[in-house]
Amino acid sequence: MNEIKVFESLLGILKQHDDLNFIRVDKTNIDPSYLHNNDILIELYNQFDLSNLIVKTGVSSLSFIDYSNLKQRNNTYSFSSLQEKDYIIFIEKVGGGEPILLNFRENVSPAIYATYDVFEPFKIADNLSQFINALTVIVDIVYNEYAIYEIYTNDDCDELKPDFLPKVKMKLSPILGENAGNFMKYFYG
């Protein structure tokens, strides 16, 4: 599965900066129906321990939700435009809030949506592969070119370096197409 290989690339960048191991050592009893029988999600949760997976975007930190906490974390959100059976929240900001979710209502391959806590979700990627590719691009730039929080012009962290957003957008546009603007809006305002 291409998505797993792309996810491994993301983990490879993160491992250069952290000693955590994300390979699952114990088997988890996964309910495929809860994951909409989606082969990619089933493989992702079978193969990787996401409980310690935190991605720093330079502005904030995202936490992947491990399978053991998935139902509990999903019960904390509701959206008027989606029924609970139509989505799975799989990432949120560290400490909770501003979730990223898989929207299964659109098609078999779920689109990726994000939201700020009080707003309805908006689309940021057509599918999981596109999202993981885009997240990997951000991680590569933020971790390897800017040493994470050096994307700012000063220590007050109130202004991004002028070359940062154009660089990110240039690399994301071919991956995300029309979703690049919403992706950038979610991650960088």
Order of alpha helices (4+ residues) and beta strands (2+ residues): alpha-alpha-beta-beta-alpha-beta-beta-beta-beta-alpha-alpha-alpha
